[in-house]
Every structure is written in structure tokens, then in C-alpha cells.
Amino acid sequence: MKALARLWVIPVVLVAWELIARAVEDTDFPPPTTIVVRMYELWFSGPASRLFLTDDALENLLPSLARMFSGWVLAALLGVVAGVLLGRSRTATDYVDPLIEFGRAIPPPLLLPVFIVLFQASLPMMLAAIVFGVIWPVLLNSIDGVRAVDRTYTETATVFNLSKQQYLRLVVLPAASPKIFAGLRLSLSLALILMVISELFGSTDGIGYQLLQAQRSFDGAGVWAAIVLLGVLGYLVNSLFVLVERRLLVWHRQATRNAT
């Protein structure tokens, strides 16, 4: 009930938006009701056997989600593995830290022309753009999480004579998991953004491509429909990730409560 009570601002904003848009009567600033109708026409007016998804939804929404999650999973794997290795070796981190700081300072969209030259306008190009932009928060949080392992855990592992593999699996990864999950959550929103940007440059389908086509055809409601859809997808994906994170890290919250 408390969560629902905090959502009162949403209908207020929608009503204000509706009234202002109808008063202005600008095709580039349609009211929410027009946007919802356009979203229904584009993606959710299909047959019940396909969960009401239209042909445009199957041809654009599903490929976009596949690219986003593929790039995110690949970046997560690379970031966590490299972060754990670098976090356990301060000497190695000192050597590569300038490269990490240089790489994370480069805006990923600026490298899209480079990726297009290397991979052409193809799936590898889009995945490369997503991975490059997404990997940094995962990598840095993994390094910090491994470095922040409590000395007590390390001493306990020494007392029990754990092997390196056991120490990594039973001590390092659980202790670093809160920060690793924080990096994964941040990277998930970045993956959605970079998925759209990469599709604007090198795709013949997807949400970004459909957004570009709506802009070129002066379909203001279609542009806003794609924008709203991206916002809804971002909210849903983040909510699902938070739910999974809470279930997997329930022990961490209990330990924090006991400590306080």
C-alpha cells in the first residue's frame, strides 16, 4: 500500500500532459492517449495466439531484447572474470589501471564509426558497442568488491586451509557479490541505451530502427510510442533484476541487519 501511495504523481503527470498537449495541438507533442493508441496499433493488436503481439513487435521488439541481453551477458561475464582477477592482484591492476581509466572515459557512441568499419553494419557491430559501454561498471565494481573482502574472512580461510579455488568460490565471490550486483544493475540500463543507439546506425530492425523510421516519416506519435516503450522496458527489466538480486543476496541483508 505504501508503494502504491507513492505512485500518485504518475496519474497527475499524465493528466497534466494530456491537457497541455490537447491545448497546444502540436503533432510533435501528442497526448498520452494518442501515444497509447499508437503503441497498440504498432505492437499489441495482434492475435491472442501470439500474446497479442503484431508482426512489427515480433520483427523489432524481440530482436532488440535479444541484442541487449546478449551484449549485457557477454559484458557481465568478461567484466566479472577480469574484475576478480585484477582485484586479487594489485600489481596487475596498477599496470592496467591507466588503460581502464582511458577506456571508460571514451563515450561509446563515438566508437560506433570504428565498429562499423571493423564489423560492418551487423550484429557483431551492435554487440561490440553494447559490450564496450556496459563492461566498465561491472569491471570496476568487481575489482572494488574483491579488494573489499574482510580480513577476517581471509584469516578464517587460512585457518581452514582452503585451496585457491575454494577461497575464491566460498569467500571472495560471496563477499564481493553485493558490489558486483550493483555494477550489473547499472550496466543493464546502459545496455538498453546502447542497444537503441547502435540500432540507429547499423540495423534494419529493432526498436531503434523503428524509432528512426517514425522520425523520418514525421510520425510524431510513433516516435513517442517508441520512447515510452523504452521507458517501460527499462522499468520492467530493472524491477526484475532487483527482484532476483534480493532473492540471491538475502543472506547479505540478514547479515547487515544482524550487524546493526
Disulfide bonds with the S-S distance in Angstrom:
none
